[in-house]
Amino acid sequence: MTDDDGAGRDAVSGGDTRPRRGHRALTAIGSGTVRAFRVAALGAQAAPGALAVLVLVTLTDALLPAGGVLATKWLLDVLQLGSDAPGVPQPLRDRPVLIVVGLAVMTLAGALMSHVSQYVNGRIRRAVTLLVTSRLFTTVTRLSGLRHFEDPAFRDRLRMAQTSASDAPDEVIDSLFGTVRGVITIASTLGVLVMISPVVAVLVVVAAMPGLIVQLVLNRERADVLWRISPRSRRLAFYQDLMMHPVAAAEVRIFGAGRFLTGRMNRELRAINAAEERLDRKTFLAHAPLMVAGAVVSGGGLVWVVLGALRGDFTAGDVTAFVGATGGVQGAAAGLVMCLARIHSTLLLVAHYDDVLATPQDLIAPAAPVPARPLEHEIRLEDVWFRYTDDGPWVLRGVSMTIPVRGSVAVVGLNGAGKSTLVKLLMRMYDPSRGAILWDDTDIRGYDVDGLRSRVSAVFQDFVQYELSARENIALGALEHLDDDARVHAAARAAGADRIVAGLQHGYDTMLSRAFWNDDEVGDDTTSVGTTLSGGQWQRLALARSLMRSGRDLLVLDEPTSGLDPQAENEVRDLLGTLRTGTATLLVSHRLGAVRDAQQIVVLAGGVVAEQGTHDELMRAGGEYARLFTLQATGYQDPVPAGEGVSA
Ligand SMILES: Nc1ncnc2c1ncn2[C@@H]1O[C@H](COP(=O)(O)OP(=O)(O)OP(=O)(O)O)[C@@H](O)[C@H]1O
């Protein structure tokens, strides 16, 4: 199967989420027009003054070509026939220099208008892009569950919405005004042409129509191609990011993966190019005959007018006006077709933007959500079943367990046992497929999700290393306290991160990134571009972040010590000991030494609770926990010499 076949298959995998074909033409035109004016209205909302100037500039600019053609005709007629020139206003017959001045003013205005409209367009574009992009990301960050972000079709749509958010407003507004300009130019120039020959005027209009229809059909195809290559574009971006990312740089070099990744990147790029090439070829082949038809109409018309002039039916001014008007109408018609085509194709992309904005929450919200209350007794999982997709394997199969208020529970188990999944269910990133999670006897699905999350804090296994300042990395846990030094410092101290921050060049304001620097701190000294931390140091900051939130009822720590040295791990154990007195904690760890103090240890195996109890109870039971604990403990002991082992 060729790469291109692959592109087709990816498109199919989008299933029913592809843009729908077969809409009735009128409905499409109607909704497209509404959408186009909705986008233009954004311009009025974001930059009303600039839009008003653009309207004025467009109207003036649109009338200039007809004015030029008419003035040239008058000038030539006055030069040829003097004061007998037909149709020329009397004052201009006597003073043709006024026509010359008028032509000069129109030329100057024409040149000026394009610069003014370029400047004003830029202002509108920037204002609308800000508005539209911020709406898009506000919507995206409001999606409360994780399912959409794991859905490839949604990610493709998001990518196209992002492109359309930055390009579409500008394209649509620019093209709408281009359309208005084109219509006025065509109408006014046709007026001049009708004065010479109504038949040719009709022919010129008819010759422009097929171009419009062909372009609209091709636009639909262009949008389909863009959608089909979208997964490839996303993969292309993935390979490129990977090869540029400092985190991947070492592995790419040690394994010599550069050529492999470049090859994969080129493969995607070639497939994208091939799809675009096919479309461009089709566009070219469709346009070539139309261009020939246009040339035939204007060439034939010119012969006809010249023959008429030789017979004395037309003046020299008529011939010049014919040439100018025919060229003007054809040029404006071509521009109009392009503008309508751009609006059409951009609006097809805007549909993705609208879809993203209309994306429903994947977590079903109750009709009347209950505000989350402080935990009084316990969090209880009752027969929780979960799988990531409807046809995927069950990850949790009837898990029941309890986390008492101010109690500490540890969850252990082999890789893939479902520990992190359980954590995400507790944070309501997903809802259980069956069963329920109760917060003091109320199903957490009944609570307002943001309210519930504000009562919880966490260190995730794959915590984020924010390329922000040390202060921001910590304060992200409770952003309302971003400027509260005492609070940020206390969280850092509790997590043992204060010593790390103290060693940084600008303390809490040090940028933790080698890619950005903090302008406020370093000013022009760009040599002082931030720093980055070791894995364990980052983990300490993540822990500090989780401690920022006051009034939390549950602290979830998913592998919080995986990157810590033995001394740091010991400190975190002590910290957990102190936390236990104020908050319910759920600790997930493979380091069984770190969980032995928990009041309850739950062993997950194959998606079920295999055993649970205190450390001593589980060791006495001699089950899976005892086996794993002994295995790990043995690794810390000196190997027993072979001879001794035998004699013992
Ligand atoms: N987003 C996801 N989509 C589909 N399957 C997933 C997703 N996340 C995890 N899984 C699957 O769910 C199972 C449990 O994963 P989970 O991360 O919960 O295990 P874990 O016990 O935390 O493992 P580890 O000890 O390695 O961290 C695994 O088989 C994994 O492949």
The ligand as a MOL file (V3000), in Angstrom:
LIG
                    3D

  0  0  0     0  0            999 V3000
M  V30 BEGIN CTAB
M  V30 COUNTS 31 33 0 0 0
M  V30 BEGIN ATOM
M  V30 1 N -5.0510 6.9300 28.1280 0
M  V30 2 C -5.1000 5.6170 27.9690 0
M  V30 3 N -5.7440 5.0680 26.9270 0
M  V30 4 C -5.8130 3.7310 26.7740 0
M  V30 5 N -5.2500 2.8480 27.6110 0
M  V30 6 C -4.5750 3.3450 28.6660 0
M  V30 7 C -4.4540 4.7420 28.9030 0
M  V30 8 N -3.7210 4.9190 30.0230 0
M  V30 9 C -3.4130 3.6980 30.4750 0
M  V30 10 N -3.9150 2.7470 29.6690 0
M  V30 11 C -3.8230 1.2870 29.8610 0
M  V30 12 O -4.3820 0.9900 31.1180 0
M  V30 13 C -3.6090 0.0230 31.7890 0
M  V30 14 C -3.2780 0.5080 33.1970 0
M  V30 15 O -2.4360 1.6390 33.0690 0
M  V30 16 P -2.0180 2.4810 34.3470 0
M  V30 17 O -1.1960 3.6050 33.8860 0
M  V30 18 O -3.2030 2.7730 35.1580 0
M  V30 19 O -1.1150 1.4270 35.1160 0
M  V30 20 P -0.1780 1.6060 36.3810 0
M  V30 21 O -0.5640 0.5610 37.3600 0
M  V30 22 O -0.2110 3.0060 36.8570 0
M  V30 23 O 1.2200 1.2540 35.7280 0
M  V30 24 P 2.6970 1.7540 36.1270 0
M  V30 25 O 3.0690 1.0580 37.3810 0
M  V30 26 O 3.5190 1.2740 35.0030 0
M  V30 27 O 2.6620 3.2230 36.2550 0
M  V30 28 C -2.4060 -0.2570 30.9230 0
M  V30 29 O -2.6250 -1.4700 30.2580 0
M  V30 30 C -2.3790 0.8710 29.9270 0
M  V30 31 O -1.9560 0.4310 28.6650 0
M  V30 END ATOM
M  V30 BEGIN BOND
M  V30 1 1 1 2
M  V30 2 1 2 3
M  V30 3 2 2 7
M  V30 4 2 3 4
M  V30 5 1 4 5
M  V30 6 2 5 6
M  V30 7 1 6 7
M  V30 8 1 6 10
M  V30 9 1 7 8
M  V30 10 2 8 9
M  V30 11 1 9 10
M  V30 12 1 10 11
M  V30 13 1 11 12
M  V30 14 1 11 30
M  V30 15 1 12 13
M  V30 16 1 13 14
M  V30 17 1 13 28
M  V30 18 1 14 15
M  V30 19 1 15 16
M  V30 20 2 16 17
M  V30 21 1 16 18
M  V30 22 1 16 19
M  V30 23 1 19 20
M  V30 24 2 20 21
M  V30 25 1 20 22
M  V30 26 1 20 23
M  V30 27 1 23 24
M  V30 28 2 24 25
M  V30 29 1 24 26
M  V30 30 1 24 27
M  V30 31 1 28 29
M  V30 32 1 28 30
M  V30 33 1 30 31
M  V30 END BOND
M  V30 END CTAB
M  END
